Amino acid sequence: MAVEADRPGVRETAALGAGGELLPHIAEILPLAQAGTPHEVSQSGRTSGKIVLTTRL
């Protein structure tokens, strides 16, 4: 899916997310203390999906 970075595009993306039609692929969930890890992994090209940082695990 491609969306322009403008107000209508953001609204369309938000509507898809609210309707459960936009489901991101999450590769990994890490604590905020490991904030350097996602950067290293993404730079290596070895990940598929999003890396989420959380303040609670």
The 8 nearest C-alpha neighbors of each residue, nearest first, counted from 0:
[[1, 2, 12, 21, 3, 15, 8, 11],
 [2, 0, 3, 8, 4, 12, 11, 9],
 [3, 1, 8, 4, 0, 12, 9, 11],
 [2, 4, 8, 5, 1, 9, 7, 6],
 [5, 3, 8, 2, 9, 6, 7, 1],
 [4, 6, 8, 3, 7, 9, 2, 10],
 [5, 7, 9, 8, 10, 4, 3, 11],
 [8, 6, 10, 9, 5, 11, 3, 4],
 [9, 7, 11, 3, 5, 2, 10, 6],
 [8, 10, 12, 6, 11, 7, 13, 5],
 [11, 9, 7, 13, 8, 12, 14, 6],
 [12, 10, 8, 14, 9, 13, 7, 15],
 [11, 13, 9, 15, 14, 10, 8, 16],
 [14, 12, 10, 16, 15, 11, 17, 9],
 [15, 13, 17, 11, 16, 12, 18, 10],
 [16, 14, 20, 18, 12, 21, 13, 17],
 [15, 17, 21, 13, 19, 18, 14, 20],
 [16, 18, 14, 19, 15, 13, 20, 21],
 [19, 17, 15, 16, 20, 14, 21, 13],
 [18, 20, 16, 17, 21, 15, 22, 14],
 [21, 19, 15, 18, 16, 22, 17, 14],
 [22, 20, 16, 15, 19, 23, 18, 12],
 [21, 23, 20, 24, 19, 16, 15, 25],
 [24, 22, 25, 21, 49, 48, 16, 26],
 [23, 25, 48, 49, 26, 22, 47, 50],
 [26, 24, 49, 48, 27, 50, 23, 51],
 [25, 27, 48, 49, 50, 47, 24, 46],
 [26, 28, 50, 25, 51, 29, 49, 48],
 [29, 27, 51, 52, 50, 30, 53, 26],
 [28, 30, 52, 51, 53, 27, 33, 31],
 [31, 29, 53, 32, 52, 33, 54, 56],
 [30, 32, 34, 33, 52, 53, 54, 29],
 [31, 33, 30, 34, 29, 35, 54, 52],
 [34, 32, 31, 35, 36, 30, 29, 37],
 [35, 33, 31, 36, 32, 37, 52, 30],
 [34, 36, 38, 33, 37, 39, 32, 40],
 [35, 37, 39, 38, 34, 33, 40, 29],
 [38, 36, 40, 39, 35, 41, 50, 34],
 [37, 39, 41, 36, 35, 40, 42, 34],
 [38, 40, 36, 42, 37, 41, 43, 35],
 [41, 39, 37, 43, 42, 38, 36, 45],
 [42, 40, 38, 43, 44, 39, 37, 46],
 [41, 43, 39, 40, 44, 38, 45, 37],
 [44, 42, 40, 41, 45, 39, 46, 38],
 [43, 45, 41, 42, 46, 40, 47, 39],
 [46, 44, 43, 40, 41, 47, 42, 39],
 [47, 45, 44, 41, 48, 40, 26, 43],
 [46, 48, 26, 45, 49, 24, 25, 44],
 [49, 47, 26, 24, 25, 46, 50, 23],
 [48, 50, 25, 26, 24, 51, 27, 47],
 [49, 51, 27, 26, 28, 25, 37, 52],
 [52, 50, 28, 29, 27, 49, 53, 25],
 [53, 51, 29, 31, 30, 28, 50, 34],
 [52, 54, 30, 55, 31, 29, 51, 56],
 [53, 55, 31, 30, 52, 56, 32, 29],
 [56, 54, 53, 30, 31, 52, 29, 32],
 [55, 30, 53, 54, 29, 28, 31, 52]]
